[in-house]
């Protein structure tokens, strides 16, 4: 297939879109966000990243008639028994922003020593193409990235918990690293690396 594939990334988060554009660079894939599309808000009511990503991908693909890729990701903090997990985006409440979520995380870990502040980002990507060959099926891929939660924010780039998530491999937070360095080992990058062969096969690239 030689024409460009329109792949709708089921998000309005510009940071996530930028990551996916970078990860698919060189392929005949045009990544679009939900901006400009009249798509109902998908209720992420699953208790796993996989179920949320699959539901979101299916519903967006069905609503637009386009292949859709959805991501559900979050932060798992060991000292908090894996919280905030699937509730990462709304950790401080349904309408919480990144600032509020980060502040709640800082407060939740007050007094926790550095050695016990281990955490990981997890991401599951789901590809749906309801009107295409996939039908009701989805293609799933998951990735994770280990790190530590700092006591205060560092860096102004990225989004979500990036200013608090320190990567030993990078020697800096994800917010300090920026898209280029972060994309080498982020949870979404790991998931995408696993998904890319499936994308190429499905779209005959």
C-alpha positions as a printed NumPy array, in Angstrom:
array([[  0.   ,   0.   ,   0.   ],
       [  1.681,   3.205,  -1.158],
       [ -0.75 ,   5.968,  -0.127],
       [ -0.429,   7.571,   3.283],
       [ -2.411,   5.929,   6.06 ],
       [ -4.404,   8.251,   8.281],
       [ -4.037,   6.986,  11.829],
       [ -6.151,   8.761,  14.406],
       [ -4.505,   8.922,  17.808],
       [ -7.36 ,   8.975,  20.313],
       [ -6.115,  11.922,  22.335],
       [ -6.081,  15.702,  22.389],
       [ -2.808,  15.681,  24.306],
       [ -0.288,  17.409,  22.033],
       [  2.613,  15.822,  23.911],
       [  1.421,  12.296,  23.2  ],
       [  0.79 ,  13.14 ,  19.535],
       [  4.322,  14.547,  19.197],
       [  5.741,  11.322,  20.622],
       [  3.781,   9.169,  18.172],
       [  4.731,  11.357,  15.202],
       [  8.376,  10.92 ,  16.151],
       [  8.005,   7.178,  16.658],
       [  6.381,   6.65 ,  13.236],
       [  8.763,   8.95 ,  11.369],
       [  9.753,   7.47 ,   8.012],
       [  6.541,   5.497,   7.584],
       [  3.714,   6.555,   5.237],
       [  1.49 ,   7.244,   8.24 ],
       [ -0.212,  10.556,   8.935],
       [ -0.872,  10.815,  12.651],
       [ -3.828,  12.98 ,  13.607],
       [ -5.173,  13.9  ,  17.029],
       [ -8.848,  14.155,  17.941],
       [ -8.751,  17.919,  17.39 ],
       [-11.32 ,  18.733,  14.717],
       [-13.191,  15.46 ,  15.141],
       [-16.6  ,  15.265,  16.772],
       [-15.973,  12.245,  18.962],
       [-17.907,  11.604,  22.188],
       [-15.809,  11.415,  25.334],
       [-14.994,   7.793,  26.087],
       [-15.537,   6.746,  29.689],
       [-12.412,   4.93 ,  30.804],
       [-14.096,   2.653,  33.313],
       [-11.871,  -0.399,  32.95 ],
       [ -9.652,  -1.631,  35.752],
       [ -6.658,  -2.304,  33.496],
       [ -4.704,  -0.251,  30.979],
       [ -5.502,  -2.878,  28.339],
       [ -9.265,  -2.703,  28.732],
       [ -9.306,   1.095,  28.711],
       [ -7.082,   1.364,  25.632],
       [ -9.098,  -1.217,  23.707],
       [-12.42 ,   0.439,  24.537],
       [-11.163,   3.876,  23.573],
       [ -9.674,   2.672,  20.286],
       [-12.837,   0.813,  19.281],
       [-15.177,   3.693,  20.084],
       [-13.065,   6.308,  18.311],
       [-12.645,   4.103,  15.241],
       [-16.385,   3.412,  15.138],
       [-17.225,   7.119,  15.498],
       [-14.825,   8.323,  12.781],
       [-14.559,   5.403,  10.382],
       [-10.767,   5.627,  10.645],
       [ -8.164,   3.305,  12.107],
       [ -7.612,   4.502,  15.659],
       [ -4.772,   4.059,  18.077],
       [ -5.49 ,   4.587,  21.753],
       [ -3.156,   4.723,  24.685],
       [ -3.901,   4.124,  28.306],
       [ -0.984,   4.752,  30.528],
       [ -0.183,   5.643,  34.066],
       [  2.243,   5.753,  36.895],
       [  2.647,   2.909,  39.391],
       [  4.375,   3.85 ,  42.636],
       [  5.563,   0.93 ,  44.741],
       [  5.238,   2.746,  48.071],
       [  1.592,   3.455,  47.202],
       [  0.815,  -0.183,  46.303],
       [  0.775,   0.63 ,  42.577],
       [ -1.302,   3.805,  42.823],
       [ -2.266,   5.963,  41.047],
       [ -2.249,   3.337,  38.247],
       [ -5.256,   3.528,  35.909],
       [ -6.424,   6.593,  37.84 ],
       [ -3.236,   8.558,  37.091],
       [ -4.952,  11.268,  35.013],
       [ -7.562,  11.875,  37.703],
       [ -5.504,  11.111,  40.803],
       [ -6.443,  14.41 ,  42.457],
       [-10.033,  14.326,  41.19 ],
       [-12.058,  13.994,  38.   ],
       [-11.169,  17.505,  36.811],
       [ -7.615,  17.514,  38.141],
       [ -4.796,  18.964,  36.04 ],
       [ -1.138,  17.918,  35.959],
       [ -0.239,  20.426,  38.669],
       [ -2.835,  19.053,  41.096],
       [ -1.901,  15.429,  40.389],
       [  1.787,  16.114,  40.925],
       [  1.089,  17.977,  44.151],
       [ -0.986,  15.092,  45.511],
       [  1.793,  12.632,  44.634],
       [  4.389,  14.767,  46.419],
       [  2.199,  14.872,  49.518],
       [  1.44 ,  11.144,  49.385],
       [  5.156,  10.349,  49.469],
       [  6.164,  12.755,  52.223],
       [  8.6  ,  11.002,  54.528],
       [  9.272,   8.109,  52.105],
       [ 13.032,   7.617,  51.759],
       [ 14.743,   7.712,  48.375],
       [ 15.303,   3.947,  48.194],
       [ 11.566,   3.323,  48.566],
       [ 10.429,   5.844,  45.942],
       [ 10.664,   3.384,  43.036],
       [  8.017,   3.614,  40.332],
       [  7.313,   2.865,  36.721],
       [  5.324,   4.278,  33.886],
       [  3.186,   1.685,  32.087],
       [  1.535,   2.087,  28.71 ],
       [ -0.749,  -0.064,  26.604],
       [ -1.462,   0.863,  22.995],
       [ -4.476,  -0.552,  21.195],
       [ -5.107,  -0.384,  17.455],
       [ -8.708,  -0.678,  16.292],
       [-10.107,  -0.554,  12.762],
       [-13.772,  -1.346,  13.24 ],
       [-14.671,  -0.842,   9.586],
       [-11.6  ,  -2.669,   8.333],
       [-10.127,  -6.133,   8.549],
       [ -9.814,  -6.049,  12.329],
       [-13.555,  -5.738,  12.925],
       [-14.139,  -5.992,  16.679],
       [-10.603,  -7.199,  17.355],
       [ -7.764,  -4.978,  18.545],
       [ -3.995,  -5.246,  18.396],
       [ -2.368,  -4.617,  21.787],
       [  1.174,  -3.823,  22.867],
       [  2.454,  -2.808,  26.299],
       [  5.635,  -1.26 ,  27.63 ],
       [  7.068,   0.034,  30.878],
       [  9.876,   2.236,  32.106],
       [ 11.446,   2.147,  35.576],
       [ 12.388,   5.19 ,  37.598],
       [ 12.079,   7.053,  40.88 ],
       [  9.775,   9.773,  42.166],
       [ 11.579,  12.937,  43.242],
       [ 10.552,  15.137,  46.157],
       [ 10.19 ,  18.181,  43.904],
       [  9.615,  18.923,  40.233],
       [ 12.539,  19.22 ,  37.836],
       [ 12.233,  20.395,  34.23 ],
       [  9.494,  22.145,  32.287],
       [  8.999,  19.823,  29.328],
       [  6.781,  16.799,  28.947],
       [  3.422,  16.412,  30.636],
       [  1.717,  14.509,  33.419],
       [  4.137,  13.25 ,  36.056],
       [  7.234,  13.853,  33.89 ],
       [  8.679,  16.562,  36.204],
       [  8.738,  14.124,  39.139],
       [  9.778,  10.963,  37.286],
       [ 13.555,  10.543,  37.389],
       [ 15.053,   8.096,  34.899],
       [ 18.379,   6.568,  36.061],
       [ 19.175,   5.671,  32.451],
       [ 18.799,   9.287,  31.318],
       [ 20.189,  10.824,  34.496],
       [ 17.352,  13.341,  34.509],
       [ 13.59 ,  13.589,  34.695],
       [ 11.39 ,  13.001,  31.675],
       [ 10.482,  16.713,  31.832],
       [ 14.165,  17.615,  31.49 ],
       [ 14.804,  15.051,  28.748],
       [ 12.342,  16.292,  26.13 ],
       [ 10.748,  14.21 ,  23.383],
       [ 13.931,  13.062,  21.653],
       [ 15.735,  11.445,  24.584],
       [ 12.544,  10.349,  26.315],
       [ 11.373,   8.559,  23.187],
       [ 14.327,   6.21 ,  23.345],
       [ 13.074,   4.458,  26.451],
       [  9.677,   5.788,  27.547],
       [  6.859,   3.384,  28.332],
       [  5.014,   4.506,  25.203],
       [  8.175,   4.09 ,  23.141],
       [  8.572,   0.52 ,  24.379],
       [  4.948,  -0.241,  23.552],
       [  5.242,   1.374,  20.127],
       [  8.395,  -0.563,  19.284],
       [  6.41 ,  -3.747,  19.89 ],
       [  3.398,  -2.418,  17.976],
       [  5.301,  -1.1  ,  14.927],
       [  5.802,  -4.523,  13.284],
       [  2.081,  -5.206,  13.787],
       [  1.188,  -1.827,  12.253],
       [  3.404,  -2.475,   9.252],
       [  1.919,  -5.92 ,   8.762],
       [ -1.682,  -4.777,   9.158],
       [ -1.327,  -1.817,   6.79 ],
       [  0.942,  -3.742,   4.375],
       [  3.741,  -1.2  ,   4.713]])
